[in-house]
């Protein structure tokens, strides 16, 4: 699916209804969308695979790419090497990438992250609390957040080549 730059309110309502149906299919309760144009990204704290907790609000001042993924998601695994490249390319410029894994068993996330050579922090959302905050309706889902902590772009799903769009959007946000 293409990226979304937050459409007009009537289109947003239609997307929210579609997202609610997809959330039910993923086993997530439908909730009112918490992501709105230029609204603050919902804050959260999650444990990382490396051990310490990481809080989104502590990333303020950086461009942040949140990538929600699961080990059972083929497109998620396909996307990982591209995300690694973006992380390494833009990290020195004030960019960070946080992989939010929604598997119930963190050992699965650790295994795949190790196999894939993931360089960016992997956060564990086994109870899907953060996925609910971000109205997750597709796997993977990617949210780009600006330096002021506002949601700017939302991508649901992944297709080969989507990383080019991420690259353009990251560069634009870094220039702001």
C-alpha positions in Angstrom: 0.0 0.0 0.0 1.2 3.5 -0.6 2.1 5.9 2.1 -0.6 8.0 3.7 -0.3 11.7 4.3 -3.5 11.9 6.4 -6.4 12.6 4.1 -9.4 14.8 4.7 -11.6 13.9 7.7 -14.3 11.9 5.8 -11.6 9.8 4.1 -10.0 9.3 7.6 -13.3 8.0 8.9 -13.5 5.5 6.1 -9.9 4.4 6.7 -10.7 4.0 10.4 -13.6 1.7 9.7 -11.4 -0.4 7.4 -8.7 -0.4 10.0 -11.1 -1.6 12.6 -12.0 -4.6 10.5 -8.3 -5.4 9.9 -7.6 -5.0 13.6 -10.2 -7.6 14.4 -8.6 -10.0 11.8 -5.3 -9.5 13.6 -6.9 -10.2 17.0 -6.6 -6.6 18.1 -9.6 -4.8 19.5 -10.9 -2.1 17.3 -10.2 1.3 18.8 -10.7 4.9 17.7 -7.7 5.9 15.7 -5.2 7.8 17.8 -3.1 9.0 14.9 -4.2 12.3 13.5 -2.5 14.8 11.1 0.4 16.5 12.8 -0.8 15.3 16.2 1.7 14.2 18.8 2.8 10.6 18.4 1.4 8.6 21.3 4.1 8.2 23.9 5.1 4.7 25.2 7.8 2.9 27.0 8.8 -0.6 26.0 11.6 -3.0 27.0 14.2 -3.5 24.3 15.8 -6.8 23.2 19.1 -5.5 24.7 17.4 -5.2 28.1 16.8 -1.5 29.0 13.4 0.2 28.5 13.1 2.8 25.8 10.7 5.7 25.9 9.5 7.3 22.6 9.4 10.8 24.1 13.2 10.5 24.9 13.8 10.5 21.1 12.4 14.0 20.7 14.7 16.1 18.5 15.3 13.1 16.2 13.4 11.9 13.2 11.9 8.5 14.2 10.7 5.6 12.1 8.6 3.2 14.1 8.2 -0.1 12.3 5.7 -2.6 13.7 6.6 -6.2 12.8 6.1 -9.8 13.7 8.2 -12.9 13.0 5.4 -14.7 11.2 5.1 -11.8 8.7 6.9 -12.5 5.5 6.9 -8.9 4.2 8.3 -7.8 7.6 11.3 -10.1 7.2 11.7 -8.9 3.5 11.8 -5.3 4.7 14.4 -5.8 7.5 17.6 -5.5 5.4 16.2 -2.3 3.8 15.4 -0.8 7.2 19.0 -1.7 8.4 20.4 0.3 5.4 18.2 3.3 6.2 19.2 3.2 9.9 22.9 3.0 9.1 22.6 5.7 6.4 20.7 8.3 8.4 21.6 7.6 12.1 24.5 10.1 12.1 22.1 12.8 10.9 19.6 12.7 13.8 17.5 9.7 12.8 16.5 6.6 14.7 14.6 3.5 13.8 12.7 1.5 16.4 11.4 -1.9 15.5 8.3 -2.7 17.6 7.8 -6.5 17.6 4.3 -7.7 18.5 5.1 -11.4 19.0 3.9 -12.9 22.3 7.2 -14.7 22.8 10.2 -12.4 22.7 12.5 -15.3 22.0 11.0 -15.4 18.5 11.9 -11.7 17.9 15.4 -12.2 19.3 16.0 -15.2 17.0 14.8 -13.4 13.8 16.5 -10.2 14.7 19.8 -12.1 15.2 19.4 -14.0 11.9 18.7 -10.9 10.0 21.5 -8.9 11.5 19.2 -6.2 12.8 21.2 -3.1 13.9 18.4 -0.9 15.1 16.7 -1.2 18.6 14.0 -3.9 18.7 11.3 -3.1 21.3 8.9 -5.8 22.7 5.2 -5.2 22.6 4.0 -8.7 23.5 0.7 -7.5 24.9 0.1 -5.3 21.8 -0.5 -2.3 24.0 1.5 0.0 21.7 0.1 -1.6 18.6 -3.4 -0.6 19.9 -2.2 3.0 20.6 -1.1 3.3 17.0 -4.3 1.6 15.6 -2.3 -1.2 14.0 -4.2 -2.8 11.2 -1.6 -4.3 8.9 1.8 -6.0 9.2 4.2 -4.4 8.8 3.1 -0.9 9.6 5.5 2.1 9.6 5.1 5.5 11.2 7.4 8.4 10.5 7.6 11.0 13.3 9.2 14.4 13.0 11.7 16.0 15.4 8.9 17.7 17.3 7.3 14.3 18.0 4.4 14.7 15.5 3.2 11.8 13.2 3.9 12.8 9.6 3.6 9.7 7.5 1.9 6.3 7.9 2.6 3.2 5.7 0.5 0.0 6.1 2.0 -3.1 4.6 5.2 -3.4 2.5 6.1 -3.9 -1.1 9.5 -4.0 -2.6 10.5 -0.5 -3.4 8.7 1.1 -0.5 12.0 1.8 1.1 12.6 4.5 -1.6 9.6 6.3 -0.3 10.9 6.0 3.3 14.2 7.4 2.1 12.6 10.5 0.6 10.4 11.1 3.6 13.3 10.7 6.1 15.4 13.1 4.1 12.6 15.7 3.9 12.0 15.4 7.7 15.7 15.7 8.4 15.9 19.0 6.4 13.1 20.6 8.5 
